[in-house]
Each structure stands twice: as structure tokens, then as C-alpha cells.
Amino acid sequence: MQWVLIHSGGLDSTVLLYELRRAGHALHALSVDYGQRHRKELEAAAAICDEAGVDHRTVDLRAVRPLLAGSALTGDQPVPEGRYNDISMRQTVVPNRNMILLSLAVAWAVNLKADGVAYAAHAGDHALYPDCRPAFIEAMRQAVRLCDRHAIELLTPFSDLRKADIVQLGASLGAPLARTWSCYKGEALHCGRCGTCVERREAFAQAGVPDPTVYKET
């Protein structure tokens, strides 16, 4: 089968890339520059796909940044540190991001006559991000089946998995976890203190997998 994978350069989408690759599927990976505060994840996505031999495209949507500027990932406000809570989580929500990314990926899949689109939303995201909730995923699944005469499926195999489960799967697949990028700050090293760094560290610890990430703060 042939899939368009939304690939951020992060841990979850990289493990999904390697899982689909292991299963023998034809892959096309899509990354989107929507004006996020750094390009580290986009650079990671390009390098990982090049190493894996997967067709990769980065779409330039930087012009939409003013429409998405209410987030710490697209605006000038500081990136919140520490474990996620309701307030810090809301500061990192990019308005309607997944619907935008899915729309682009579906368009490419329709053009390719691919079987569908894959994205790596997981159970740990449900409480954090509205566009990762099961209800959103199911609504999008129905929408993408109707958007063209060529029916497209939405593949979300991680939707019931914890991030620790994804780390374990990635380790078993030999995915390049050290090359993935999670940190919201985009400095030379993962900061080790922002919400996504804390989540990453905890996932490796819970999975019992050595964390290959070099953090600025230990």
C-alpha cells in the first residue's frame, strides 16, 4: 500500500515511518513549515527521511504564521517549562494545526492516488491537544473518505498507545530515536526543561529504553 505520512521530525512520526517501512508500504513523507519558532524539527525530518530512503517534501506555509500567532510555538511568548498542565498546554496549542496538515497530506495523497494518510497522534496527546482526540480523528476519517472520488483512508495506529509504548516500538525497529527532535526551544541541544522535553524524558524512563538524547539541562 501507499501512504502519505505527516512527518514532523519528532519521535512519534519517525517511529511510525519506520513501522510502515518495516511493513513494506510505499511512503511519501510531508513536513510543513508554518512559521514555527525554529527549523530543528524540519531539518531532522529531512535527514531522517534521507537516511531511510523515503520521499520527503517540506511545504512552505510561513505566510500563515500571523493567523496562528496565539501559540508559544508561533508567537513571541516564552515556551513554558516543566510538566504539562492545563495552562502551559494551552500555550503550546497551534490553532487547528492538525486539520491544516491533514488537508495538505490528503491533497497529496489524492494526487498520488495513494491509499491514505498516516499521522502519529497518540493517547498521551488526547488530553493535551484538541486535534488529537479520538472524536477529531474519527471526524477527519469520515471527511477524508468523502473529499474526492478516490477514497482516502486515515491511518492512526498509535491512537491508543502511550508515548512510552512508542519508544519501545521505535527501539525494537531500530528507528533513529537520537536523531529525532522534540524540544520547543530549538537551541543547539534539547533544553530538557520544556513540556515536550519532560514528556520525552519520562517516556524513555517508563519504556526502560536508554535515552540517547543530549539535554542542555539534566
C-alpha positions in Angstrom: 0.0 0.0 0.0 1.0 3.6 -0.5 0.7 6.2 2.3 1.5 9.9 2.8 2.9 10.3 6.3 2.8 13.6 8.2 6.4 13.7 9.5 7.4 16.4 12.0 10.9 15.1 12.6 9.8 14.1 16.1 9.8 10.8 17.9 6.3 9.7 17.2 6.1 10.3 13.5 9.6 8.8 13.0 8.6 5.6 14.7 5.5 5.5 12.5 7.7 6.0 9.4 9.9 3.0 10.4 6.8 0.9 11.3 5.2 1.5 7.9 8.6 0.9 6.2 9.1 -2.4 8.0 5.6 -3.5 6.8 6.7 -2.8 3.2 4.5 0.1 2.4 5.5 2.8 -0.1 5.9 6.1 1.7 5.9 9.8 1.0 6.7 12.0 4.0 5.3 15.5 4.3 6.6 18.2 6.6 5.2 21.7 6.9 6.9 25.0 7.7 4.1 27.0 9.2 6.3 29.6 10.8 7.2 27.6 13.9 9.8 29.3 16.1 12.7 27.1 14.8 13.6 24.7 12.0 15.3 22.0 14.0 12.4 19.5 13.6 12.2 20.2 9.9 15.9 19.6 9.5 15.6 16.4 11.5 12.7 15.2 9.3 14.7 15.8 6.1 17.7 14.0 7.5 15.8 11.0 8.8 13.9 10.5 5.5 17.1 10.8 3.5 18.7 8.1 5.7 15.6 5.9 5.4 15.3 6.4 1.6 11.8 7.9 1.9 10.5 10.6 -0.5 10.2 13.8 1.6 8.7 17.2 0.9 8.6 20.3 3.0 5.8 22.7 2.3 6.4 26.4 2.9 3.3 27.9 4.7 5.2 30.6 6.6 2.8 33.2 5.4 0.0 31.8 7.6 2.0 32.4 10.8 0.1 35.6 11.7 -3.1 33.6 11.7 -1.6 31.1 14.2 0.3 33.5 16.4 -1.5 32.8 19.6 0.8 29.9 20.5 4.2 29.8 22.1 5.3 27.8 19.1 4.4 30.5 16.6 4.4 33.7 18.6 6.9 35.6 20.8 5.8 34.4 24.2 8.2 32.3 26.2 8.0 28.5 25.9 6.5 27.1 29.2 8.8 24.8 31.2 8.0 21.8 33.4 5.4 19.1 33.2 2.3 20.0 31.2 -0.7 21.4 33.0 -3.9 23.0 31.6 -2.3 26.5 31.4 1.0 25.5 29.9 -0.6 23.1 27.5 -2.8 25.8 26.1 0.2 28.0 25.4 1.6 25.4 23.0 -1.6 24.7 21.0 -1.2 25.8 17.4 -4.7 26.7 16.3 -6.2 23.9 14.1 -2.7 22.7 13.2 -3.6 19.0 12.5 -6.5 19.9 10.3 -4.2 22.1 8.2 -1.5 19.4 8.0 -4.1 16.7 7.2 -5.7 18.7 4.5 -2.3 19.1 2.7 -1.4 15.5 3.2 -4.8 14.3 1.8 -4.4 16.6 -1.2 -1.1 15.0 -2.0 -2.5 11.5 -1.4 -5.4 12.2 -3.8 -2.9 13.5 -6.4 -0.7 10.3 -6.0 -3.8 8.0 -5.9 -2.3 6.8 -2.6 -4.3 4.6 -0.2 -4.3 7.1 2.5 -2.7 9.4 5.0 -0.9 8.4 8.2 -0.3 10.5 11.3 1.1 9.7 14.7 -1.4 11.1 17.2 -1.1 9.0 20.4 -3.1 8.5 23.6 -0.9 10.9 25.6 -2.0 13.7 23.3 -5.7 13.3 23.9 -5.9 15.5 26.9 -3.3 18.0 25.7 -4.4 18.8 22.1 -8.0 19.0 20.9 -7.0 18.0 17.3 -5.6 14.6 18.6 -8.7 13.5 20.4 -10.5 10.3 19.2 -13.6 12.3 18.2 -11.5 14.6 16.0 -9.7 11.7 14.4 -13.0 9.9 13.6 -14.5 13.1 12.1 -11.4 13.5 9.9 -11.5 9.9 8.9 -15.0 10.3 7.6 -14.2 13.6 5.9 -11.2 12.3 4.0 -13.3 9.4 2.7 -15.7 11.9 1.2 -13.3 14.6 -0.1 -12.6 13.0 -3.5 -13.9 10.3 -5.8 -10.7 8.5 -4.9 -11.4 7.3 -1.4 -8.6 8.1 1.1 -8.1 6.3 4.4 -6.8 7.9 7.6 -4.3 5.7 9.4 -3.7 6.4 13.1 -2.2 3.2 14.6 -0.8 4.9 17.7 -4.0 6.5 18.9 -4.3 4.0 21.8 -0.6 3.9 22.6 1.3 5.8 25.3 4.5 7.7 24.3 6.5 5.1 26.3 4.9 2.3 24.1 6.0 4.2 21.0 9.6 4.5 22.4 9.6 0.7 23.0 8.4 0.1 19.4 10.9 2.5 18.0 13.8 0.8 19.8 12.6 -2.6 18.5 12.5 -1.3 15.0 16.0 0.3 15.2 14.5 3.7 14.4 17.0 6.6 14.8 15.5 7.9 18.0 18.6 10.0 18.8 18.1 12.0 15.5 14.5 12.9 16.3 13.8 16.4 17.6 11.2 17.3 20.3 12.3 20.5 22.0 10.1 23.5 21.5 13.0 26.0 22.1 15.2 25.0 19.1 18.6 25.6 20.6 21.7 23.5 19.8 20.6 20.8 22.3 17.2 19.8 23.7 16.7 22.1 26.6 15.5 19.3 29.0 13.0 21.6 30.7 10.1 22.5 28.3 7.0 20.4 28.4 7.8 18.2 25.4 11.4 17.6 26.7 10.0 16.5 30.1 7.5 14.2 28.3 10.3 12.8 26.1 12.5 12.0 29.1 9.7 10.4 31.0 8.7 8.2 28.0 12.2 6.8 27.7 12.3 6.1 31.5 8.9 4.5 31.5 9.8 2.4 28.5 13.0 1.2 30.1 14.9 2.3 27.0 18.2 4.3 27.4 17.6 7.8 26.3 20.1 8.8 23.6 19.1 12.5 23.7 21.7 15.0 24.8 19.9 17.6 27.0 21.2 21.1 28.0 19.7 20.7 31.4 20.0 17.4 33.3 
